[in-house]
Structures are given as structure tokens and as C-alpha cells.
Amino acid sequence: MSISVVALSGSLRKKSFNTWLLNAAIELAPAGMSIEIVDLAPFPLYDDDVRLVAYPPVVQALRDKIAAADALLLASPEYNYSVSGVLKNAIDWVSRPPGALFAGKPTAIIGAATGLFGSIRGQNHLRAIMAGLDAAVLHKPEVMVAQAAAKFDEAGKFTDEAGRKLLGELMAKLAVTVEKERKHAAG
Ligand SMILES: Cc1cc2nc3c(=O)[nH]c(=O)nc-3n(C[C@H](O)[C@H](O)[C@H](O)COP(=O)(O)O)c2cc1C
């Protein structure tokens, strides 16, 4: 069964550990799951005056992709104990009407940080934000990559075996969650 996932990285760095973690998720995803990483670099800062006229094309494109996707995968660095502004800005754009695009959407949250805590504080904020938007956030397994500089090789491959196993399990659980939602929707 095919499952489409929209993935967002909260870091714009070319050698972002979080974007590399999304690449690892693509590698470890179960058969039939396709994951598209949407680049947030061109996103304007949220402006409600702009929204009331029309969503900027890049924003509308992401809104359309999320509306059509079966699930979401969010990777955020921890910036000053919270989610990055880049990701929060995109979430803010997508959260506004028409529709409630995050509501009920199976959502997996992952993160990498260079410190000892593996983005846990930022992830907790992100989980609260997505719960507030009524997304169906997966709680476990938690993928929090601490001391990220030691867990990726020069080419950006996620090399931590324990972390790879957890990430693979999370992606499998995301697929199961989507399938359950489909069965539920079909009655
Ligand atoms: C503005 C800023 C704030 C940061 N705050 C934290 C923090 O609160 N906790 C933490 O573990 N790392 C923090 N870091 C370090 C990030 O974990 C590190 O830069 C990481 O590589 C960012 O993810 P990326 O590789 O995907 O860009 C911060 C980095 C920046 C640039």
C-alpha cells in the first residue's frame, strides 16, 4: 500500500543533521512509503495581512502537499530550548484557514542536536504545538539524536546503529498508523 509523507526540516543548513536525519528516514522507511522533503528556505515570514490577501505560492504549495499527504515527518533542531523559528514559521502558515490541515494527520517528530539532550526540549515544544493543532502525534519511539556530530559520517549518513533502529521503528509505526486511519475512514 502506498503512503505519502511530507517531511520538513527546521534547519536550513546545507549540512544540517536534522535534514540528514530526514534522509535516513527515507532510507529506513518501510516499502511503499514515499517521503518528500519540502525546502523551507523560500518561505516568507508569517504575515496575517498577506494571508488575508492570498497565501504566497510557496506556502500554498506546501498547504496543498500537506492536505494531500497521508502523514507528516518533522525534524527540528533545538534552538534555545525550543523548536526552530524556521519550522514554527512554516507551521504557522499551514495552520491557518481554510481547513484545519494538521487535524488528524499522523505526525512523527524527530530531532538532532549537538548537545547532550538530543533536542528533547525542542521536541517537547513541537509536540505541544502539533497537539494544539490536533495532529495525531506519535509518542513513541522517541528519536532524539544527541551529540549529533559523532553520529553522522562525512557524507551525511546516519551511522548510529541504535538510532537507526529506532528511526526505522518509528517510520514503521507511522505506516501502521496511516493504515489504521484508512481502515477507520473506510468504516
Ligand atoms: C540559535 C541556536 C540555538 C541553539 N540552541 C540549542 C539548544 O538549546 N540546545 C541544544 O542542544 N543545541 C542548541 N543549539 C545547537 C544545535 O543543536 C546545533 O547547531 C545543531 O547542529 C542544529 O541542527 P542542524 O545541524 O540541523 O542545523 C543551538 C544552535 C543555534 C544556532
The ligand as a Gaussian input file, in Angstrom:
#p B3LYP/6-31G(d) Opt

LIG

0 1
 C       20.393000      29.677000      17.619000
 C       20.854000      28.344000      18.127000
 C       20.401000      27.907000      19.341000
 C       20.784000      26.629000      19.809000
 N       20.249000      26.170000      20.969000
 C       20.475000      24.888000      21.353000
 C       19.791000      24.330000      22.470000
 O       19.007000      24.963000      23.139000
 N       20.020000      23.009000      22.764000
 C       20.881000      22.238000      22.027000
 O       21.027000      21.062000      22.333000
 N       21.553000      22.755000      20.968000
 C       21.362000      24.047000      20.605000
 N       22.000000      24.571000      19.519000
 C       22.965000      23.724000      18.799000
 C       22.260000      22.863000      17.771000
 O       21.914000      21.639000      18.383000
 C       23.203000      22.582000      16.604000
 O       23.584000      23.812000      15.981000
 C       22.592000      21.627000      15.591000
 O       23.608000      21.216000      14.705000
 C       21.473000      22.306000      14.817000
 O       20.849000      21.405000      13.951000
 P       21.209000      21.288000      12.405000
 O       22.522000      20.538000      12.334000
 O       20.086000      20.513000      11.821000
 O       21.346000      22.679000      11.844000
 C       21.660000      25.834000      19.053000
 C       22.128000      26.322000      17.824000
 C       21.726000      27.552000      17.360000
 C       22.225000      28.019000      16.007000

